[in-house]
Amino acid sequence: MFDPIRAIDIVEEMSVADLVSGFSGCAFGAGRIATACEIYREMLEDSDCLVFFGLAGAMVPAGMRKVVSSEIKAGNIDVLVTTGANIVHDVIEAIGLPHLKGTEVVDDVKLYKSKINRIYDVFLPESYFSNLEEWLQGEVFPNLPQAVSIRELCSAIGERLEDPHSILKCAFDAEVPVFCPAVQDSIIGLQAWLYKQSNSFTIDALADMQELIDLCYEAKRAGAFFVGGGVPKNFILQSMLLTPKDFDYAIQLTMDRPETGGLSGATLDEARSWGKIGENAKSVTVYSDATITLPLIVAAAKDGGKRVPTS
């Protein structure tokens, strides 16, 4: 039998957890958010579950970095896989250069002439990148070995940051590995290439694979939380293919559709056909702007969502 729809009742002084609990009786996106929160809580309460967090999109420029760094501090992320762009923007914030609230209705040619870059309704002065490049060339690259993995590069950057809200800083402090399989597709990658032109330096793009696959092999159970899709999503899912295991929990926040065949819109059910997500795994896809759904789910899960210590 099917359960009846239970209309949500909005009352005074509702907590976020109460609101999301009320969503559980609803359909469409509201019901999916409630399911995502339930799965996330169960994932965190499972002390044998290794939690992989895939962070794509422009989540740091949009103001989501503290959500991610706080989850790292709380011990709720064991492995982070992200894009070069999110790392770049995390470092920009960490060295004291805030992203600016702009507008999507604007003359972009005028912005270009004013040396201001736009990410939808976020503005970023061109000078920020010059500051970032100077910091990388002066503080980071000269202090690295001649050959490093991408994870080692991320760790080295995090070690040199002081901002307590930085994703890379918090990951370094918590010994959470950060993988960025497409770091070349970023200002950090471009600057690493420029540094290599006059120095004995290289980034080994394959060096991370052994560590990541070892993590997959050693996990008793595994959960994946995907914010967006793209490279972070596939890098996480494909690594489990080399083991006899699959993911036991999976949450995906996306606005992409599956009809184009792209991975960012591919359903988690489709991933079962590849053996990436288990037949009986608990999973849900929430179709909405992740800048809305991510903080909602994380905030609601904090009530009863703390990680249970391993014995």
TORPA-26278 format. One line per 10 residues: number of its first residue (from 1); their letters; for each residue x, y, z of C-alpha. Coordinates in nm, 4 decimals. Layout:
<nodes>
NUM> A> X Y Z; ...
</nodes>
This chain:
<nodes>
1> MFDPIRAIDI> 0.0000 0.0000 0.0000; 0.1071 0.3562 -0.0594; 0.1235 0.6109 0.2204; -0.1032 0.9144 0.1946; 0.0483 1.2555 0.1256; 0.0858 1.4501 0.4498; 0.0655 1.8237 0.3948; 0.3442 2.0117 0.5678; 0.2375 2.2324 0.8543; 0.4422 2.5506 0.8984
11> VEEMSVADLV> 0.4468 2.6605 1.2612; 0.6276 2.9265 1.4601; 0.9871 2.8623 1.5684; 1.0339 2.5636 1.3396; 1.3899 2.4364 1.3236; 1.5462 2.3375 0.9927; 1.5216 1.9749 1.1048; 1.1490 2.0215 1.1716; 1.0991 2.1746 0.8298; 1.2779 1.8926 0.6479
21> SGFSGCAFGA> 1.0935 1.6373 0.8614; 0.7727 1.7973 0.7402; 0.8924 1.7498 0.3830; 0.8916 1.3729 0.4363; 0.5152 1.3567 0.3926; 0.5272 1.5592 0.0716; 0.6007 1.4703 -0.2884; 0.8260 1.6114 -0.5620; 1.1449 1.7901 -0.4539; 1.0385 1.8283 -0.0916
31> GRIATACEIY> 1.0052 1.4541 -0.0449; 1.3416 1.3963 -0.2099; 1.5143 1.6437 0.0227; 1.3685 1.4591 0.3222; 1.4887 1.1259 0.1824; 1.8351 1.2715 0.1178; 1.8543 1.3894 0.4780; 1.7501 1.0474 0.6083; 2.0144 0.8748 0.3941; 2.2802 1.1260 0.4969
41> REMLEDSDCL> 2.2022 1.0730 0.8648; 2.2208 0.6968 0.8219; 2.5473 0.7302 0.6293; 2.7015 0.9338 0.9116; 2.5698 0.7073 1.1859; 2.7236 0.4037 1.0144; 3.0679 0.3961 1.1763; 3.1915 0.1486 0.9114; 3.0967 0.3771 0.6234; 3.3659 0.5734 0.4409
51> VFFGLAGAMV> 3.2050 0.8956 0.3179; 3.3150 1.0291 -0.0220; 3.2120 1.3876 -0.1002; 3.2118 1.5036 -0.4619; 3.2083 1.8812 -0.4990; 3.1551 2.0202 -0.8493; 3.0088 2.3451 -0.9769; 3.0861 2.6954 -0.8532; 2.9912 2.6175 -0.4954; 3.2719 2.8134 -0.3284
61> PAGMRKVVSS> 3.2077 3.1395 -0.5164; 2.8366 3.1031 -0.4349; 2.9077 3.0972 -0.0598; 2.9008 2.7259 0.0256; 3.2616 2.6796 0.1431; 3.1803 2.6950 0.5173; 2.9164 2.4234 0.4709; 3.1834 2.1922 0.3311; 3.4641 2.2911 0.5691; 3.2340 2.2532 0.8711
71> EIKAGNIDVL> 3.1447 1.8994 0.7605; 3.5156 1.8212 0.7343; 3.5715 1.9586 1.0860; 3.2799 1.7514 1.2143; 3.4354 1.4333 1.0762; 3.1520 1.3860 0.8281; 3.3710 1.3760 0.5157; 3.6415 1.1118 0.4831; 3.7446 1.1745 0.1221; 3.6914 1.4935 -0.0778
81> VTTGANIVHD> 3.7012 1.5018 -0.4574; 3.6552 1.8425 -0.6141; 3.7349 2.0625 -0.9119; 4.0313 2.2908 -0.9676; 3.7905 2.5844 -0.9755; 3.6575 2.5203 -0.6251; 4.0135 2.4892 -0.4943; 4.1155 2.8132 -0.6650; 3.8234 3.0041 -0.5179; 3.8782 2.8518 -0.1733
91> VIEAIGLPHL> 4.2376 2.9765 -0.1780; 4.1309 3.3199 -0.3031; 3.8976 3.3524 -0.0045; 4.1616 3.2126 0.2307; 4.4193 3.4765 0.1367; 4.1702 3.7502 0.2180; 4.0037 3.8218 -0.1163; 3.6231 3.7945 -0.0860; 3.3915 3.7159 -0.3744; 3.1509 4.0014 -0.4420
101> KGTEVVDDVK> 2.7725 3.9908 -0.4757; 2.6908 4.1177 -0.8245; 2.4063 4.0634 -1.0672; 2.3406 3.8444 -1.3696; 2.1868 4.1377 -1.5563; 2.4927 4.3378 -1.6549; 2.6996 4.4581 -1.9498; 2.9768 4.1980 -1.9568; 3.1861 4.4027 -2.1981; 3.1930 4.6820 -1.9411
111> LYKSKINRIY> 3.2933 4.4290 -1.6763; 3.5752 4.3108 -1.8998; 3.6995 4.6663 -1.9495; 3.6781 4.7187 -1.5730; 3.8794 4.3968 -1.5188; 3.5998 4.2228 -1.3311; 3.5170 3.8555 -1.3923; 3.1613 3.7256 -1.3511; 3.0309 3.3887 -1.2323; 2.6549 3.4321 -1.2839
121> DVFLPESYFS> 2.5783 3.6896 -1.0086; 2.9202 3.6750 -0.8405; 3.1897 3.9285 -0.9303; 3.5620 3.8732 -0.8968; 3.8236 4.1445 -0.9708; 4.0985 4.0345 -1.2081; 4.3552 4.1530 -0.9528; 4.2537 3.8644 -0.7246; 4.4036 3.6185 -0.9688; 4.7250 3.8164 -0.9856
131> NLEEWLQGEV> 4.7484 3.7963 -0.6055; 4.6771 3.4241 -0.6153; 4.9403 3.3669 -0.8825; 5.2043 3.5579 -0.6851; 5.1225 3.3563 -0.3731; 5.1469 3.0251 -0.5564; 5.4723 3.1166 -0.7297; 5.6293 3.2595 -0.4138; 5.4916 3.0512 -0.1278; 5.3796 2.7137 -0.2613
141> FPNLPQAVSI> 5.5606 2.5821 -0.5685; 5.9198 2.6635 -0.4542; 5.8634 2.4611 -0.1352; 5.7420 2.1455 -0.3090; 5.9430 1.8394 -0.4131; 6.0325 1.8086 -0.7817; 5.7447 1.5625 -0.8304; 5.4167 1.5667 -0.6401; 5.0778 1.4052 -0.6684; 4.7693 1.6254 -0.6966
151> RELCSAIGER> 4.6628 1.5214 -0.3471; 5.0052 1.6191 -0.2131; 4.9720 1.9547 -0.3887; 4.6314 2.0140 -0.2279; 4.7726 1.9164 0.1101; 5.0701 2.1504 0.0690; 4.8411 2.4406 -0.0165; 4.6149 2.3655 0.2810; 4.9161 2.3511 0.5145; 5.0126 2.7064 0.4185
161> LEDPHSILKC> 4.6674 2.8586 0.4672; 4.5537 3.0133 0.7947; 4.1843 3.0743 0.7281; 3.9918 2.8386 0.9649; 3.7040 2.8247 0.7146; 3.9175 2.7145 0.4213; 3.8241 2.3759 0.2785; 4.1881 2.2888 0.2057; 4.3041 2.4124 0.5464; 4.0397 2.2104 0.7315
171> AFDAEVPVFC> 4.1140 1.9033 0.5203; 4.4860 1.9295 0.5973; 4.4197 1.9696 0.9708; 4.1774 1.6741 0.9740; 4.4013 1.4587 0.7515; 4.1215 1.4273 0.4967; 4.2657 1.3573 0.1502; 4.1601 1.6000 -0.1217; 4.1696 1.4727 -0.4780; 4.1369 1.7035 -0.7770
181> PAVQDSIIGL> 4.1699 1.4895 -1.0907; 4.1320 1.7873 -1.3273; 4.3540 2.0384 -1.1486; 4.5065 2.1275 -1.4865; 4.1693 2.2839 -1.5706; 4.2233 2.5749 -1.3321; 4.4447 2.8728 -1.2518; 4.6458 2.6484 -1.0184; 4.7116 2.4118 -1.3081; 4.8109 2.6966 -1.5384
191> QAWLYKQSNS> 5.0461 2.8418 -1.2784; 5.2006 2.4997 -1.2122; 5.2710 2.4684 -1.5835; 5.4285 2.8147 -1.5925; 5.6455 2.7322 -1.2914; 5.7551 2.4107 -1.4638; 5.8925 2.6089 -1.7589; 6.1884 2.7327 -1.5544; 6.2051 2.4790 -1.2708; 6.2401 2.1046 -1.2264
201> FTIDALADMQ> 5.8835 2.0375 -1.1257; 5.6032 1.8050 -1.2277; 5.2604 1.6973 -1.1050; 5.1999 1.3245 -1.1425; 4.8324 1.2962 -1.2417; 4.8253 0.9181 -1.1908; 4.9927 0.9075 -0.8504; 4.6641 0.9540 -0.6627; 4.4998 0.6477 -0.8113; 4.6687 0.3966 -0.5806
211> ELIDLCYEAK> 4.5695 0.5828 -0.2649; 4.2103 0.6332 -0.3763; 4.1634 0.2731 -0.4844; 4.3204 0.1523 -0.1592; 4.0637 0.3587 0.0289; 3.7874 0.1920 -0.1703; 3.9285 -0.1550 -0.1054; 3.9701 -0.0957 0.2675; 3.6235 0.0513 0.3239; 3.3826 -0.1891 0.4908
221> RAGAFFVGGG> 3.0974 0.0160 0.3488; 3.0961 0.3313 0.1396; 2.8710 0.6297 0.0872; 2.8841 0.9047 -0.1742; 2.7435 1.2566 -0.1551; 2.7576 1.4260 -0.4959; 2.7114 1.8014 -0.5245; 2.6759 1.8326 -0.8993; 2.8420 1.5781 -1.1230; 3.1220 1.5978 -1.3749
231> VPKNFILQSM> 3.4741 1.4820 -1.2994; 3.4387 1.4508 -0.9183; 3.1355 1.2229 -0.9545; 3.2972 0.9941 -1.2096; 3.6336 0.9858 -1.0317; 3.4622 0.8609 -0.7163; 3.2363 0.6089 -0.8890; 3.4965 0.4630 -1.1260; 3.7446 0.3972 -0.8452; 3.5007 0.1578 -0.6796
241> LLTPKDFDYA> 3.4783 -0.0384 -1.0076; 3.8260 -0.1782 -0.9441; 3.7081 -0.3420 -0.6218; 3.4555 -0.6206 -0.5607; 3.2428 -0.3656 -0.3722; 2.9972 -0.0909 -0.4579; 2.8485 0.2092 -0.2846; 2.5942 0.1392 -0.0110; 2.4603 0.4951 0.0074; 2.4411 0.7669 -0.2563
251> IQLTMDRPET> 2.2980 1.1193 -0.2675; 2.3083 1.3419 -0.5737; 2.2174 1.7111 -0.5907; 2.1859 1.8263 -0.9501; 1.9884 2.0367 -1.1946; 2.1037 1.8380 -1.4983; 1.8815 1.5971 -1.6864; 1.9630 1.2390 -1.7936; 1.8352 1.2675 -2.1522; 2.1654 1.3989 -2.2921
261> GGLSGATLDE> 2.3628 1.1010 -2.1616; 2.5990 1.3271 -1.9663; 2.7280 1.2058 -1.6327; 2.6135 1.5117 -1.4395; 2.2523 1.4263 -1.5193; 2.2890 1.0484 -1.5127; 2.0622 0.8909 -1.2542; 2.1974 0.6918 -0.9650; 1.9865 0.4010 -1.0905; 2.1899 0.4108 -1.4115
271> ARSWGKIGEN> 2.5035 0.3744 -1.1988; 2.3672 0.0405 -1.0731; 2.3980 -0.0992 -1.4268; 2.7730 -0.0380 -1.4035; 2.8024 -0.1956 -1.0608; 2.9062 0.1375 -0.9111; 2.6098 0.1591 -0.6748; 2.4799 -0.1522 -0.5058; 2.1562 -0.3253 -0.5926; 2.0184 -0.2589 -0.2461
281> AKSVTVYSDA> 2.1929 0.0731 -0.1861; 1.9920 0.3596 -0.0425; 2.0003 0.6441 -0.2910; 1.8192 0.9579 -0.4021; 1.8645 1.2368 -0.6544; 1.7419 1.5843 -0.5641; 1.6734 1.8044 -0.8649; 1.7278 2.1586 -0.7453; 1.9904 2.4299 -0.6991; 2.2540 2.2811 -0.4681
291> TITLPLIVAA> 2.3094 2.6194 -0.3013; 1.9608 2.5640 -0.1560; 1.9539 2.1892 -0.1007; 2.3066 2.1336 0.0364; 2.2763 2.3669 0.3384; 1.9205 2.2444 0.4028; 2.0262 1.8793 0.4150; 2.3406 1.9418 0.6193; 2.1607 2.1676 0.8685; 1.8732 1.9228 0.9147
301> AKDGGKRVPT> 2.1089 1.6268 0.9523; 2.2938 1.7930 1.2402; 2.0101 1.6850 1.4703; 2.0950 1.3186 1.5225; 2.3426 1.3235 1.2347; 2.6696 1.3157 1.4301; 2.9159 1.0438 1.3381; 2.9096 0.7500 1.5777; 3.2662 0.6832 1.7023; 3.4202 0.3511 1.6016
311> S> 3.4805 0.1080 1.8849
</nodes>
